[in-house]
Amino acid sequence: MVASDGGIFAFASAQFHGSLGGQTLTAPITGMIPNRTGYTLIGQDAQLYPFY
């Protein structure tokens, strides 16, 4: 699960690969997509934040 401030919450067998919690973002996080080895957070301003 992802929060609008970039915080990540891992549940069950999901692995934690990092988060943006505590960082100043230019726009809220509006989505999260899985990638091959982690996930990518998507900002409302189309900024991508990959975590592997």
C-alpha positions in Angstrom: 0.0 0.0 0.0 1.2 3.5 -0.8 0.3 6.8 0.9 0.1 10.1 -0.9 3.2 11.3 1.0 5.2 8.4 -0.5 5.1 6.1 2.5 5.0 2.4 1.8 3.3 -0.3 3.9 4.2 -3.9 3.2 1.8 -6.6 4.1 1.9 -10.4 4.2 4.7 -11.7 1.8 5.2 -8.3 0.0 8.8 -7.1 0.3 9.7 -3.6 1.4 12.2 -1.9 -1.1 12.1 1.6 0.2 9.8 4.6 0.4 9.6 8.4 0.0 8.2 8.9 3.5 9.8 12.0 5.1 10.9 13.5 1.8 9.5 16.7 0.2 7.7 15.8 -3.0 6.7 18.2 -5.7 3.3 16.5 -6.0 1.4 13.7 -4.2 1.9 10.1 -5.1 -1.1 8.8 -7.0 -0.1 5.3 -8.0 2.1 2.4 -7.6 3.0 -0.3 -10.1 5.0 -3.5 -9.7 8.2 -4.0 -11.7 10.4 -7.0 -12.1 12.2 -6.7 -8.7 10.2 -4.1 -6.7 7.8 -1.3 -7.5 7.6 2.2 -9.0 5.7 5.1 -7.4 4.0 7.6 -9.7 3.6 11.2 -8.7 0.6 13.3 -9.8 3.1 15.4 -11.8 4.1 12.2 -13.7 7.4 11.8 -11.8 8.5 8.2 -11.5 10.3 6.9 -8.4 11.6 3.3 -8.9 12.5 1.0 -6.0 14.4 -2.2 -6.7 
